[in-house]
């Protein structure tokens, strides 16, 4: 699982690296926050669905702990989306909304899959990939002058032990790898979409100027 996330995870995407670089556009950071809120800021999310589905009964305690952690992450994400201001105006908004809806549907399908291991693999990949995605939230929060609460997701060693136990047979291992890769592919598609939206906004400002006012907590963006 670690190898899959290392190769196919969000941290490898050029747009995420740009957002974590020294001078990302404020509107690009805000766009990413809103996109993540649309995908992962509502309940039930993929983890909640996997818990309700009892994807693998032996995973119940781990999934419950992950769900509790993501409840806190969801609250922080929703608060941050309110602070960064409205979604930046971008050409092709209807296509963006359709794409985000499609990503959400794909994640729901993975989380409710009847194939043993698929949902837990997707959740395991989400937990690992969230570290890179949360870094975007931290960067946006710093730009807004606020601090995000610490994440309370299960420690890496606990997740690693759960993954090892859940993939103890070949069929479950294959299903977990499939679920993980499919979730990461959806995240990769999201970052590619964000990259395209940033390029479309840049075309509105040929000199690359960022006309967005600086974001501060409690003030409009």
GIFENUR-V504769 format. One record per residue. N is the residue number from 0. RES is the residue in three letters. D_LAST is the distance of its C-alpha to the last C-alpha in whole Angstrom. Layout:
((N;RES;D_LAST) (N;RES;D_LAST))
//
This chain:
((0;UNK;39) (1;UNK;38) (2;UNK;39) (3;UNK;37) (4;UNK;34) (5;UNK;34) (6;UNK;35) (7;UNK;33) (8;UNK;30) (9;UNK;26) (10;UNK;27) (11;UNK;29) (12;UNK;27) (13;UNK;25) (14;UNK;22) (15;UNK;21) (16;UNK;23) (17;UNK;21) (18;UNK;18) (19;UNK;20) (20;UNK;21) (21;UNK;20) (22;UNK;18) (23;UNK;16) (24;UNK;13) (25;UNK;9) (26;UNK;9) (27;UNK;12) (28;UNK;12) (29;UNK;9) (30;UNK;12) (31;UNK;14) (32;UNK;13) (33;UNK;13) (34;UNK;16) (35;UNK;18) (36;UNK;17) (37;UNK;19) (38;UNK;22) (39;UNK;22) (40;UNK;20) (41;UNK;23) (42;UNK;26) (43;UNK;29) (44;UNK;28) (45;UNK;30) (46;UNK;31) (47;UNK;32) (48;UNK;34) (49;UNK;36) (50;UNK;37) (51;UNK;38) (52;UNK;40) (53;UNK;42) (54;UNK;41) (55;UNK;44) (56;UNK;45) (57;UNK;46) (58;UNK;42) (59;UNK;41) (60;UNK;41) (61;UNK;39) (62;UNK;37) (63;UNK;36) (64;UNK;35) (65;UNK;32) (66;UNK;31) (67;UNK;31) (68;UNK;29) (69;UNK;26) (70;UNK;26) (71;UNK;24) (72;UNK;22) (73;UNK;21) (74;UNK;20) (75;UNK;18) (76;UNK;17) (77;UNK;16) (78;UNK;14) (79;UNK;12) (80;UNK;11) (81;UNK;10) (82;UNK;8) (83;UNK;6) (84;UNK;5) (85;UNK;7) (86;UNK;10) (87;UNK;9) (88;UNK;12) (89;UNK;15) (90;UNK;19) (91;UNK;21) (92;UNK;19) (93;UNK;22) (94;UNK;24) (95;UNK;21) (96;UNK;21) (97;UNK;25) (98;UNK;25) (99;UNK;23) (100;UNK;25) (101;UNK;28) (102;UNK;27) (103;UNK;27) (104;UNK;30) (105;UNK;31) (106;UNK;30) (107;UNK;32) (108;UNK;35) (109;UNK;35) (110;UNK;35) (111;UNK;37) (112;UNK;40) (113;UNK;44) (114;UNK;44) (115;UNK;45) (116;UNK;43) (117;UNK;40) (118;UNK;38) (119;UNK;38) (120;UNK;38) (121;UNK;34) (122;UNK;33) (123;UNK;35) (124;UNK;33) (125;UNK;29) (126;UNK;30) (127;UNK;31) (128;UNK;28) (129;UNK;25) (130;UNK;26) (131;UNK;24) (132;UNK;22) (133;UNK;21) (134;UNK;20) (135;UNK;17) (136;UNK;16) (137;UNK;17) (138;UNK;16) (139;UNK;12) (140;UNK;13) (141;UNK;14) (142;UNK;11) (143;UNK;9) (144;UNK;13) (145;UNK;14) (146;UNK;17) (147;UNK;18) (148;UNK;22) (149;UNK;25) (150;UNK;26) (151;UNK;29) (152;UNK;30) (153;UNK;34) (154;UNK;35) (155;UNK;36) (156;UNK;40) (157;UNK;39) (158;UNK;38) (159;UNK;40) (160;UNK;43) (161;UNK;42) (162;UNK;41) (163;UNK;45) (164;UNK;47) (165;UNK;45) (166;UNK;46) (167;UNK;50) (168;UNK;51) (169;UNK;51) (170;UNK;50) (171;UNK;47) (172;UNK;46) (173;UNK;45) (174;UNK;43) (175;UNK;41) (176;UNK;41) (177;UNK;40) (178;UNK;37) (179;UNK;36) (180;UNK;36) (181;UNK;34) (182;UNK;31) (183;UNK;31) (184;UNK;31) (185;UNK;29) (186;UNK;26) (187;UNK;27) (188;UNK;27) (189;UNK;23) (190;UNK;22) (191;UNK;24) (192;UNK;22) (193;UNK;19) (194;UNK;21) (195;UNK;22) (196;UNK;18) (197;UNK;17) (198;UNK;20) (199;UNK;19) (200;UNK;16) (201;UNK;18) (202;UNK;21) (203;UNK;18) (204;UNK;18) (205;UNK;21) (206;UNK;21) (207;UNK;19) (208;UNK;16) (209;UNK;12) (210;UNK;11) (211;UNK;7) (212;UNK;6) (213;UNK;7) (214;UNK;5) (215;UNK;8) (216;UNK;9) (217;UNK;9) (218;UNK;7) (219;UNK;4) (220;UNK;0))
//
